[in-house]
């Protein structure tokens, strides 16, 4: 049976070294004409939610999403080299993605709060973009609620690959929002304590499988194999 694996990006696959918050601040300033009063609050939020909250905190009228998305794309594109110089791929990630890319029954994509263009920027900066199918991922422009992105990704994968609706799926992410998105959508979660949240915090919100990082490729593949066998 096929298996769908959906990866979070920031603090799961890469460390963006603060570039993400610079992107949000630059996009805000481009649209609002002033600097934000405080940095963006991220932690698993989607770009729609992040930017909306920034305008609310600054007591400004919400602009059109089209204007915000365009500003985010420009800000992300302009910081490609900065990200490549300051950021890094997290330990074990490249090996894990390569291992899945070699398995014909696994569909490996992303579920991220980033808009699609900036997801491409972040992965392409480190040569990871060719190791996942970004065409069928779910992104921060698709919905404000991260949990809703699970259905978006599954629909795109079903259309592109012709897999059954009941094909098991696994989310891999580092925040409580990743865990909640998986649990509320009926898919499995592999949480990784590679961001700001501890193993205990991720377990407390319901993650049964929590890894310290992605360095043990054999163990990770075993978790994926179990998910494919058990479904969900």
Beta strands, then each sheet from edge to edge (+ up, - down):
strand 1: 3-7
strand 2: 14-15
strand 3: 88-89
strand 4: 106-110
strand 5: 169-173
strand 6: 188-192
strand 7: 209-211
sheet 1: 4+ 1+ 5+ 6+ 7+
sheet 2: 2+ 3-
end
